[in-house]
Every structure is written in C-alpha cells, then in structure tokens.
C-alpha cells in the first residue's frame, strides 16, 4: 500500500508564463499530494491548440520519459488538446498517462440518460475536430461545444500570450457568460467536461450556475491519484448501513 504523500503525479506543461490561479493544474496548491512539472520548450498554445503541430510529439515524449525517470507514478498534461497524442504518449512510458480531461467523455456519456448531451468547454471551439474525439473513442457521443477564443481576456493572455498578468475577475466573467449561453442553447445538457486546464479554477462557479456534474483535469487527477493510494478499511468492524 502506498502512502498518499508517496504517490506523485507528473504534469507535461506548455511553454507559457501567465499567472496560474489556484485550481489550475500548474498551481501546486491545487493538490494535497506531490506534483512534478515538466515544461516542453516551444509548445505554445497556438502550436498545440490551433495548429495541432505534429512535430511536438517527440518533445512531449521526451518530457514524459523524463518525468517517468524522475519517479512519478502517473503522468498528465496541462492542455486538453494534447488528446491527439494520447495513445502515442501512453505507449512511450510504463506508468499511466492521461493527456486530457477529454478521455472522460465516453464515461460521462454512459452515466447519462440517452436523451442527454455532454457539454464540452474548450479553449477554441474551432480547433476541436473529429480527430480529437476519435483519439478517445468519443466520436459518437452526443455533445454540445463552446469555446473561449472569442473572449478578449482569455484570447490575449492565454491563447496569444500578449501579456502574463491575468485578470482573474475579468476571465471569470467571460467564463460564466460563455457557459450560460451554452446551457441556454442546450437544455438537454446533462454534464459538462472542461477541456481547457486554464478554466478549471472556475469549476465551482460553473457548477453553482449549471447545477450539473462538472468534470475536468483536476477531478480526473484526483481520481487517478486515489487509484494509486488506496487506504485500508477496517474490515472487521461492522457498519450501520
């Protein structure tokens, strides 16, 4: 049995410098267990999200292997659009590797009634393709999608990297505006999967607004960590259930 603090998660990171809020996977305060970060030089949001640059695969594989050599117990990533590389990244190491919160999509779909859709909240709606969904067997899942590329705070700071100082309140207002519209347009939405790691700090506010299950890279990382750090139950004691 592994002690909770002995289990470490490695994170493949994009090459960005903007403020990482509490709740972001790149803010160590988000977790109550050790996290190790490995930045992939040159892996900008534009190259990963908008260009789906295949030349980044090898640098990400190298970074994953460095994390494995450093002794991490599982590896994730700080951009959901890396789902395109999911299988090849997973094949490159011998520890579990989950590149994106999107790999939860088929599971979330199976939790819902057949007449419900799964919402996807992504960095750039136009950049999400069938290939991303096929990478995790989610191409047949009924989805509704919205993205943040049209909002100035998100676009200028996160997608384009024009400045590093993120206005958290301004971004929060943009986030709630976008998910409100998604919900209004899709009353059959039964759950939401946040693809973009930069939007996860607003997960609580989103859930308070929508009143549906919200899945993201942090919920997934906590689950994976728990699978690696089970605590013993007192089997001999009788419960009252």
Secondary structure by P-SEA (a helix, b strand, c coil): ccccccbbbbbbccccccccccccccccccccbbbbbbbbcccccccccccccccaaaaaaaaaaaaaaacccbbbbcccccccaaaaaaaacccccccccccaaaaaaaaccccbbbbbbccccccccaaaaaacccccccccccccccccccccccccccccccaaaaaaaaaaaaaaaaaaaccccccccccccccccaaaaaaaacccccccaaaaaaaaaaaabbbbccccccccc
